[in-house]
């Protein structure tokens, strides 16, 4: 991804998982876009991430397979 518009298209390409309500899905996509914005602008991502859903983790993974957020962003009880 080279800009936020590309990142937005990427994030919006994921279908909402069954069992996840629309409000939660919108919030997850917003957090993923914030992560991409931080990544692209080389700003610090300062949010804690709890296990949410597989699609969210795919959203914050670059096409080369690397996460775009620091690993210490994840809850201590979660391992990749």
N, C-alpha and C positions, 0 to 999 in steps of 0.2 A: 504494500500500500504506500502510495506517495503523498496522499492528501486525505483530508477528512471526508470529502465526497466519496472517494473510493472506499474508505473504511465504512461509511454509512451504507453503501450498497452491499458490502460484504456482510455487515451485521444484520441488515434487513433481509438477507437471503435465507436466513435460517427460519424454519417453521416453528411456531410455538409448540412446545411439548404438550402432550395431552396431560391433563391434571394440573396445569399451571394456568392460573387465571390471567386475563388480559392485562390487568393492572400490574401484576408481578412481572409479566413478560416485558411490558413497556419499561418498567424500572430497570430490569436486567439489561435491556438493550441500551438504555441511557447510560448505565454504568460501563458497559462495554465501549460505547462511543467516547466516554470520558477517558477511558484507558487508552484508546487509540489517539485521542487528542494529546494526552500527556506524552505518549510514545513518539508521535510525529513532531511535537514541539520540544522534545527532550526535556520535558518538565517532570517533576517528581510525582508519582502516583502514590497518594497517601491514604488509600482506603484499605480496610480489612476485608478479605473475601472469605466467606464461609462456603461450604459446599452447596451449590445451587442446582445445576443441571449440566449434563454433558454439553449441550448446545452453547451454554455460556462460556465454558472453557474453550470450545472451538472458536468462539467469537474473539477471544483475547489471545489467540494463537496466530502468529504470522504464517503466511504461506510456506515458509521454510521450516515450520514445525516448532519454532521457538516462541515461548510465552512473551508477551509484550509488557508484562508487569513483573516486578521483582518477586522472587519466590517467597520472600518474607511478608508479602501481602496476604498470604493465605493463613487461615487460622492454624494455631499450633497443633491441633489435633488432626489436621488434614495433611496427607503427604501425596505428592504427585506420583 
